[in-house]
Amino acid sequence: MNSTIKFVIALFLALIMDALDFVGGFLPVVGDVADIIGIVFLFPLIGKYALLGGAEFIPFIDFLPFFTFSVIVWKMRGGQ
C-alpha cells in the first residue's frame, strides 16, 4: 500500500479515535476500550508507533491527542 494512502487512512482513524476519546473518555471503561481498539486498528498501518497511543491509559492526560501524535511521528520518521 502506498505510504501516502496509509498516512491518510491512519490520520483519519487517529482523529476519530482522539475525538471519541475526548468525548467518551471520561467514562473509564468506554475510554479504555476505545484506546485498545485504536491501538489494534492503527498497528497494522503504522507499526510500533501505534503503541504511543498507550499513553491514553495514563490518568489526567488521556484527553490529549496521542493517536494523532503517533501518526505524525510515524510520518516524520519516514513512515513506510
Phi, psi and omega in degrees: 000139179299138183294331177292319178294318177300319180296315181296315179296314181296319179293320177299312178298318181295318179296320177295315182295320179293323177294316178296321180293325179291321182280311185256004184288348181280348171268114190307312184289317181296316180296317180292320178295319178297323178294317179296317178298319179299316179295317181297318182284328182277335184301316178295338182271315186241003175068220186299340179293339177296335180292344173298335176295346176297343176294345177295344180276352180279123182299147174074352172239008184286355177272351179285150186279070183291328179293316178296319177300318182294323178293318180294319178297318178303313182293320180293332179275012177088036183313124181246000000 
